[in-house]
Amino acid sequence: MSDVVNPHDGTTIRYDAAGSGPEVILLHGSALSRVMWRGLGYVSGLSDYRTLRIDLRGHGRSGKPHEQEAYRMDRFVEDVLAVMDAESVDTATVMGYSLGGRLAFALAEAAPDRVSSLVSLGGSPRKQDGQYERVFFKGYLETLKAGDIDGFADKTGVDPATRAAFVANDPLALAALFEYTELNDVGVSDDALAHMDIPALLMAGTRDEPRFSEAREAASIMPNAEFVALEGRTHGQTLFPNDEILNAVLPFLDQVWRR
């Protein structure tokens, strides 16, 4: 495990690296951490690549500021670039789930020379107004603001492994992230998507609305993107089982890096 410090606000970012080969940066979803990628078999599934797994700010063992401004998307982008600089990575595939997928789009917009290709899993470049309540439950924000991380985890009704990840979080940090995102994050515009000419693979479950429709629409706007529907999957089911994901991601990466 290694740490870097965001050069603009001093937040510490924890990450680790595994394997050798072309770099793939793995970005987890909200209320999770970098350990999900190993636990769900993606690190071993990507054994021909060097994977960099990052604990996003507010999660895992990275810094957990309570100020909403700390969760501006450009701060997340700076964190990823700081990890890339520390590891002397000029360009990489960025692969993200949910929040990590949104960050992948933002990174491709802000630093196109650093992103060789993009994989979004259950992610959307659109504004997230009202979406956290759909994913979690009505009143989730008030529960987090009250500091009740166990109540938050219990009311989501997730599996035991996901619950363990949820309760490891700082509820006030999550509340700051979610509230800032709901109120201020406008996402990535159609014009920006139209100028993202990097190879892109967008995947979402058919039962994961509105992310399914938004990802499919984004793929139609991006010049070099492919959309793959995950039949019958909800948002929480996006990543597991992993065979359907890896059966699409591995040929995509092979083509990208051969190119």
N, C-alpha and C positions, 0 to 999 in steps of 0.2 A: 504494500500500500504506500501511496505517496500523497503529498499535499502540495497545492499551489495556493497563492493568494491573489485574489482579484486585484489588479493594480489600481482600480478606481475607488473601491469602497472597502478594501481590506478583508473581505469575507474569505475564509479558508475553504478550499474545495478539496475533498478527498477523492482519490481515484486509484485504480490499479490496472495493470496491463498483463496480458497473457498471450503466449504464442509468438509466432513470427510470420512475416509475410506482409502484404498490403494492409494498411490500417483500416479498421472499422471501429468507429466510435459509437458506443451503445448508451442510449439515453432513456432512462426509465420513466414511468408515469407518476402521476400525483400520488402522494402518501406512500410511495414504495421506496426502493433504494437500488443500488447497483447490484446487490446480491441476487436479485430476481433473475438476472440473465444466466448466472451459473445454475441456480436452482431449477430453472425451466429447461436447461439443456442447450442454451444457445452458445455458450462459450465452447463446449465440446463440439457442437454442430458446426461452428465456424473455425475448426482446428487448422485450416490452411491459411488463416488470417491472424494478424496481431490485433487483438481486441483491447480497446481502452474503455473501461466501464467507469462512469462518473457518478458520484452522488451529487445530484443537483442541489443547489443551495436550498436550505430549509428541509433537507432530507438526509437520512443516513448519518454519516459521520462528518458531513460538511457543516459549515456554519449555518446557524438558524436565527437570523435577525427577525425581530418582531415588527419592524417598520415596513409599511406597505411599499414604499418607494424602492426597497431593496429587491422587490420582485418584478421590476420592469424587465421586459424581455431583453433589452440590450445588456442588462447585467448578466443574465443567463448566457447570452452570446459571448460576452467577455470571459466568463468562466471557462467555456469550452476552448476558446482561443488560447487562454492561459495554459490549459493542459496541453494543447497541441504544441505550443511554444516550448514548454518544459520538456516535452518528449521529442523535440526536433521533428515534428510531423508537419510537412509543408501542406499536404492535402490528404483528405481521407474521405471514405464513405461515412456518412452520418445516418445512423439507423435508430429511430426512436419510436416509443410506444406512447400514445395519448399525449400528455404534456411533452414528452420527449419528441414526439412527432411534430408538434407545433414548434418546438425549438429548432428542429431540423429545418423546417421551412424558413424560420427567421434567420438562421445561420446562413442558409443558401442565399437569402436576400442581402444580408449585411456584409458577408465576406465570401462572395462567389468564387474567388480564386483559391479558397481553402477547402471547398467542398467538391469532391470529384463526382459524387453521386449521392442520391438521397433515397432512403427507404423509410416510409411512414406506415406504422402499424396502428390502426385505430386512431390516427391523428387527423387533425383538420387545420387548415390555415385560416379558418374563419373566426370571427368574434365569438367568444364563449359565453355570452350573456345568457344566464339561466341554465347553463348545461351542467354545472356542478350539482345542482339540486336534483336533476334528472339522474345523474350517475350515482349519487349518494342517497339523500332522502331530504324531505322538506324539513327545514329547521337545522340542517347540518352545520351551518355557519354559527348559529347561536350556541350549539353544543360545543363547538371548538372554542369559541370565545369564552365560554364558561370554564375552559380547561379540562373538559371531560373527554379525554381521548378514548377511554374504555367505552363510554356511551356511544361515541362516534363509531368506533369499530363494531360494536354490537348491533347498532341500528342499520349498518350497511348490509348485514347478513352474509358476509364473505366467508370463504373457507378458512380453516385454522391457520394455514401458512400466511395468507394475505392479512388475516387479523393480526398476527404477530408482527408483520411489517407495519401495519397501521399504528399499533400501540407503541411502537418504538419512536414515534414522531413527537415533536413538540407541538401541541395543539394551537398555541398562539402563533407560531410560525406558519402553520398551515392556514390558519384563518387569515393572516396577512396576505399570503399568496393568493388564496382563492378570492378574497374581496377585491384586491387590486386588479386581478385578472378580469373579474366580472365587470368592474367599473371602467377600466382603462385600456385593456389590451384590444386593439382593433384588428389584430390579425394581419394577414398579408393580402395586399390588393390583387385584383385580377391583372393589372398592368405588370406588377412585379412577378406574378406567376408566369405571365406570357414571355417574360425575359429570362426565365430560368430554363436554360437550354441544356442543363446537365441531365444525364440519364437518371430517371426517377421511377421507383416502384412504390405504388400506393396500394395498401390493402386495408380492408375494413369488413366487419361482419355485416351480413344482410339484416340482422336484428339490432344493429348499432346506429340508429338514427339520432341526430341528423348527420353524424360523422360519415356514415356510408355514402349518403348523397353528396355531401360536401367534398369528400375525397374523390369520388367519381367525377364530379364537376371540375375539381382542380386538375385532375389528370387530363381532362379534355382541353384545358386551357394551356397547360405546359407543353412545350414543343416536343419533348422527348420523354414522355411519361407513359407508364402502363398502369392500369388499374386491375386489381384482382379481387373479386368478391369472395369472402369467406362465408360459405353457405351455412345459415342457421346460427351463426355466432353472435353473441351480445358483446358489449364493450369489454366486460370483465373476462370473457372467454377468448379474446383475440389471440393471445399468445400460446395457449395450451389446448390440445396437444400441439407440439411444435412441428410435426412432420409436414403439414400443409404449408406452413410458413417457409420452412427451410427448402422445400421442394421448389419454391418460387424464388427465394432469395439467393440460393447458391448459384443457379445458372445465370441469374442477373449479375451477381458479383463477378463471376467468371468472365462474362462478356465485357463488363466494364473494365476490368483490369487487363484483359487481353488487348482491349482497344488502346 
